[in-house]
């Protein structure tokens, strides 16, 4: 009987000690950090197409973005963002079709788990009806790229299922973006 008491005492004390000690799980998700990953330009362009058209109107000036496409730049460390839009104003009520090109990178927001465009830099704006260009005022010439940048920054390129760290660098190759994380 004495042995039974000793065994039960040892078992109870073992369970009580075990419940006080916290043992961490070595396979928990925060122990494995993603250092790099891939995003498909095809999927990104499909996600962007679902968000079209984007419109912004200030006074009589209006920009309607109808198409945005991303592809790799020649340096393979950035993206080219091609934006097709229509600019309308009091002077140009029928609208002026335009194409703009930006150089860009991407950024990741850990709170929303969204990849978005970052570091946009205007490369070129081409007005497709040259006879209407003379009606664009200097204020409108500043309004157009500023408004485009605001709208492009709002686009969601990809929503991640995992919580990742911030983007360190990207490499664009063969229709894919290799993303390096901090």
C-alpha positions as CSV (number, residue, x, y, z in Angstrom):
1,X,0.0,0.0,0.0
2,X,2.9,2.3,0.8
3,X,4.2,1.8,-2.7
4,X,0.8,2.8,-4.2
5,X,0.9,6.1,-2.2
6,X,4.4,6.8,-3.3
7,X,3.6,6.1,-7.0
8,X,0.4,8.3,-6.9
9,X,2.3,11.1,-5.1
10,X,5.0,11.0,-7.8
11,X,2.4,11.0,-10.6
12,X,0.5,13.9,-9.1
13,X,3.6,16.0,-8.5
14,X,4.9,15.2,-12.0
15,X,1.6,16.4,-13.6
16,X,1.5,19.6,-11.5
17,X,5.1,20.5,-12.4
18,X,4.4,19.8,-16.1
19,X,1.3,22.1,-16.1
20,X,3.4,24.9,-14.6
21,X,6.1,24.7,-17.2
22,X,5.5,26.1,-20.6
23,X,7.0,24.1,-23.5
24,X,7.3,26.0,-26.8
25,X,6.4,24.3,-30.0
26,X,9.5,24.3,-32.3
27,X,7.2,23.9,-35.3
28,X,5.2,27.0,-34.7
29,X,4.7,29.3,-37.7
30,X,6.8,32.1,-36.4
31,X,10.0,30.1,-36.2
32,X,10.2,29.6,-40.0
33,X,10.8,32.9,-41.8
34,X,10.2,33.3,-45.5
35,X,13.3,34.9,-47.1
36,X,12.2,34.8,-50.7
37,X,9.2,34.0,-52.8
38,X,7.7,34.3,-56.3
39,X,4.8,36.3,-57.7
40,X,3.4,35.8,-61.2
41,X,3.0,38.8,-63.4
42,X,0.1,37.1,-65.2
43,X,-1.8,36.7,-61.9
44,X,-0.9,40.2,-60.9
45,X,-2.2,41.7,-64.2
46,X,-5.5,39.6,-63.7
47,X,-5.9,41.0,-60.2
48,X,-5.4,44.5,-61.5
49,X,-7.9,44.0,-64.3
50,X,-10.6,43.1,-61.7
51,X,-10.1,46.5,-60.1
52,X,-10.6,48.5,-63.3
53,X,-11.8,51.1,-64.1
54,X,-10.5,53.6,-61.6
55,X,-11.7,57.2,-61.7
56,X,-10.7,60.4,-60.1
57,X,-12.5,63.8,-60.6
58,X,-11.4,67.1,-59.3
59,X,-13.3,70.1,-60.6
60,X,-13.8,69.7,-64.3
61,X,-10.7,67.5,-64.6
62,X,-11.3,63.7,-64.7
63,X,-9.1,60.8,-65.2
64,X,-10.5,57.3,-65.9
65,X,-7.9,54.5,-65.8
66,X,-9.1,51.7,-68.1
67,X,-6.1,49.4,-68.2
68,X,-2.9,48.8,-66.2
69,X,-0.2,46.2,-67.2
70,X,3.0,45.3,-65.4
71,X,6.0,43.8,-67.0
72,X,9.7,43.5,-66.2
73,X,12.1,46.4,-66.9
74,X,15.4,45.9,-68.7
75,X,17.4,46.2,-65.5
76,X,15.5,43.2,-64.1
77,X,15.3,44.9,-60.7
78,X,12.2,46.9,-61.3
79,X,8.8,46.9,-63.1
80,X,7.3,48.9,-65.9
81,X,3.8,50.0,-65.2
82,X,1.8,50.9,-68.4
83,X,-1.4,52.8,-67.8
84,X,-4.1,53.5,-70.3
85,X,-6.4,56.3,-69.3
86,X,-8.8,58.9,-70.6
87,X,-8.4,62.5,-69.5
88,X,-11.4,64.8,-69.8
89,X,-11.8,68.5,-68.8
90,X,-13.9,71.5,-69.6
91,X,-11.7,72.2,-72.7
92,X,-11.6,68.5,-73.8
93,X,-15.1,67.1,-73.0
94,X,-14.8,64.3,-75.5
95,X,-11.8,62.9,-73.7
96,X,-8.1,62.5,-74.6
97,X,-6.9,58.9,-74.7
98,X,-3.4,58.7,-73.1
99,X,-0.8,56.1,-72.3
100,X,1.7,56.7,-69.4
101,X,4.7,54.6,-68.3
102,X,6.1,54.4,-64.8
103,X,9.1,52.6,-63.3
104,X,8.2,50.9,-60.1
105,X,9.0,48.4,-57.4
106,X,6.7,46.6,-55.0
107,X,6.0,46.8,-51.3
108,X,4.4,44.5,-48.8
109,X,2.2,45.6,-45.9
110,X,2.3,43.0,-43.1
111,X,-0.9,44.5,-41.5
112,X,-3.1,44.0,-44.6
113,X,-0.9,41.3,-46.1
114,X,-1.1,43.1,-49.5
115,X,1.5,43.7,-52.1
116,X,1.3,47.1,-53.8
117,X,3.3,49.3,-56.1
118,X,6.1,51.4,-54.6
119,X,8.6,54.0,-55.6
120,X,6.7,55.1,-58.8
121,X,8.7,57.2,-61.2
122,X,7.1,58.7,-64.3
123,X,9.0,57.7,-67.5
124,X,6.6,58.9,-70.3
125,X,3.2,60.3,-71.1
126,X,1.9,59.9,-74.7
127,X,-1.2,61.7,-75.7
128,X,-2.9,59.8,-78.6
129,X,-4.8,62.8,-80.1
130,X,-2.0,65.3,-80.6
131,X,-4.5,68.0,-81.9
132,X,-6.0,68.2,-78.4
133,X,-2.7,68.5,-76.5
134,X,-2.6,72.3,-76.9
135,X,-5.8,72.5,-74.7
136,X,-4.0,71.0,-71.6
137,X,-3.0,73.7,-69.1
138,X,0.2,73.6,-67.0
139,X,-1.9,72.8,-63.9
140,X,-3.5,69.9,-65.7
141,X,-0.1,68.6,-66.7
142,X,0.8,68.4,-63.0
143,X,-2.7,67.0,-62.1
144,X,-2.4,64.1,-64.5
145,X,0.8,62.3,-63.2
146,X,0.0,63.1,-59.5
147,X,-3.5,61.6,-59.8
148,X,-2.2,58.6,-61.7
149,X,0.3,57.9,-58.9
150,X,-2.3,58.1,-56.2
151,X,-4.5,55.7,-58.0
152,X,-1.7,53.3,-58.8
153,X,-0.5,53.2,-55.2
154,X,-4.1,52.1,-54.2
155,X,-4.0,49.0,-56.5
156,X,-3.7,45.6,-54.7
157,X,-1.3,43.4,-56.7
158,X,-1.6,40.3,-54.6
159,X,-3.0,39.4,-51.2
160,X,-0.8,36.9,-49.2
161,X,-2.2,34.2,-47.0
162,X,0.9,34.3,-44.8
163,X,2.3,37.2,-42.8
164,X,5.6,38.1,-44.3
165,X,8.3,40.7,-43.6
166,X,9.0,43.9,-45.7
167,X,10.4,43.6,-49.2
168,X,14.2,44.0,-49.4
169,X,14.6,43.7,-53.2
170,X,12.9,42.2,-56.3
171,X,14.2,40.4,-59.5
172,X,12.0,40.1,-62.5
173,X,12.6,37.2,-64.8
174,X,10.5,35.0,-67.2
175,X,7.2,36.5,-66.2
176,X,7.8,36.1,-62.5
177,X,8.9,38.4,-59.7
178,X,11.3,36.9,-57.2
179,X,10.8,38.8,-54.0
180,X,13.5,38.9,-51.3
181,X,12.3,39.7,-47.8
182,X,14.1,41.3,-44.9
